[in-house]
Amino acid sequence: MCSRARSRRSSVGSDTGPPRVLAVRGTPTPPCESDPRRSAEEAVTDPFDLPDLAVRTQGGAVVAANDEFFAGKENLILPLPPQARDDFGARGKEYDGWETRRRREPGSDWAIVRLGMPGIVHGVVVDTAFFLGNYPTHASLEGASLEGSSPAAALADATWVPLLPLSPLAGGTENRFAVEPGPRVTHVRLSIHPDGGVARLRVHGEVVPDPRLLDAGPCDLAALENGGLLSGVSNAFYGSPHQLLGRGDARSMGEGWENARRRDDGNDWVEVTLACEGTVTLAELDTSWFLGNAPGAASLTGTTADGREAELLARTRLQPDTRHRFVLPGDTGVTRVRMDVFPDGGMARLRLWGRPTEAGRAALYRRWEETAP
């Protein structure tokens, strides 16, 4: 396990404001490359590039806490970055986070999160933004795996396995910890020592979907909750391409993927590794909310398990603020799909509906068994 502390972030960029690079963090991908394609294995090397399994917008919920005297536990998994608050209420200064009372006896405080997507944890962020004189000195994290929609009472009998050992925290900081991968989990328990406030908890990892859900009928093979994963992107200047694969409809332009304005002859693209090898029969390219900045056109190209390319959707004109639906042949099993947008522009959602192939189905069940607690 290793840790990294990160100072406070800048605000999310807009088409006229400061940029914030979200997807494939670190160094922004150059806007034009001679050969931008890359394999899924090469694409994600930083655990914090993986999806947040706990975030509210992906179905996460904080189901229990031993104390939330000063600030509610639900704030821990809100999708937006924490904000400074200057108001005072009946219980003191208000914080955008979870805060417990001052502990007068030995022990620690805890909160339990039901993950929106079961998976294998690779990275944890304990964000103490704006908690300066009242942050915990240490934190630890455990995981458990429960079947189905288990009631909160079942948590008392759950077997908890350590994910993050007792680790020091800094105040006003994104405290980042790489975690050694273990079995898949459905719940995590954050313990803070001895007490204090945490603004956000991010639990980054690989989604491991229940194969029975994908085997029941046509499914979105690109969806994060089904195990789809962003495996490449040309440019993510204004918005994370992870959001393309999120649950539900985008509620604003800020919940989609938007690249920088292109000033050369190239085009932008994203590549998605599907939940498993499958045949794609219906594609949805949703430009909702993108009015003056939607792509002019788009195309879809699949990659087979042996590396061959298959055209799924020829270059097709798109309209702003529109949910486009295209019926595809579905005659070729693919493991990855690349969406090219011409020349640039924003997209709210990408859906790739289809069915697992026999090989894909077998891989799903094998993965489920291999990651069992």
Residue, then its C-alpha position, 0 to 999 in steps of 0.5 A: m500500500c502506498s499513499r499520496a496527498r494531493s492539495r485542493r483541486s481547481s474548479v471544473g472548467s467550462d468552455t470559457g473558464p479554466p480547464r480541469v483534466l479528469a479522465v486518465r489523470g496526470t498528463p493530458t493526452p495529446p490532441c493528435e497522435s500518429d497512432p492513438r489506439r492502445s490496448a486495454e491492458e496498457a490504458v489504465t495504469d493508475p488505480f485512480d483512473l478506475p471508476d469510483l465504485a461508491v459514488r452516489t450517481q452510480g448507485g452508492a449509498v451510505v447505509a449506516a454510521n455510528d455518529e453524524f452529529f455535525a454533518g451527515k454521512e450521505n455527503l461522503i459519496l456525493p459526486l461533486p467536489p466538496q464546497a466551502r461553507d460559511d454558515f453556522g447552525a444550531r450545532g456549529k459550523e456547517y461542513d460539506g462532508w461527514e463529521t462526528r462529535r468530539r470523542r471523550e472515550p477510547g475508540s473510533d467512528w465509522a460509516i458503511v457504504r454500499l457500493g453502487m457497483p460490486g468490484i475489486v478495490h484498487g485505490v481509496v481517496v479520503d478527502t478532508a477538504f476544508f476540515l483543518g482543525n477537526y480532521p481525523t489523524h488516521a483512517s482505515l477501510e474494510g470490505a465485505s461481500l453480501e448477496g443481493s440487496s441485503p438489509a442493514a441488519a445483515l451487516a452485523d454478521a458480515t465478514w469484514v476484510p482489511l483493505l486499507p490499514l490504519s493510515p495517517l491523514a492530512g487536513g484539507t487534502e485528498n489523501r490517496f492510497a493505492v490498495e492491494p487488490g483482493p476479492r470483490v466487495t459490495h460494501v466498505r466500512l470507513s473508520i476514522h481515528p479517533d473522530g472528526g470530519v471527512a468530506r468525500l470518500r472515493v473507492h476506485g476499482e474494477v467493476v465485477p458484475d454478476p454474470r446472471l444479470l448480463d445473461a438474462g437478456p440484451c444489456d448495455l455492454a459498455a455500461l460501467e455498472n456492467g463492467g464496461l471500462l474506458s480504455g483510451v481517450s484522445n482528450a478530456f479537457y472539460g469532462s470525464p469520458h467515464q461519465l459517458l458510461g454512467r447510469g441514467d441520463a445526464r442532468s447537465m452538460g457537466e455530466g458528459w464528456e467534452n474535449a478541447r476545441r480542435r485546431d488541427d486536421g485530426n479528430d477526437w475519440v474514446e475507446v471502451t473495453l466492453a464488459c465481455e466479448g459481445t455482439v453489439t446490435l444497438a448503439e445510442l449516441d446521446t448529445s443531450w445538453f450539448l447545443g453549440n458544442a456537439p460533434g458534427a459526426a461520429s463513427l464506431t469501430g469494434t476490435t475483435a479478440d484477435g485484434r481485427e477491426a470491424e466497422l460497426l457504424a460508418r461516419t454518420r452526421l449527428q445533431p445537437d441535444t439529441r439521443h441518436r439510436f442506430v441499429l447495427p448488424g451485430d454479426t461480429g463479436v468484439t471486445r472493444v469499441r472506439m467512438d470517433v467524433f468529428p472533429d471534436g465536441g461533447m457527448a452525454r452518453l454512449r450505450l452499446w446494447g447487445r449480448p455476450t458471445e459464448a466466449g464472453r459469457a464463459a469469461l464473465y462466470r469465470r471472473w465472478e468465481e475467481t473473485a469470490p471472497 
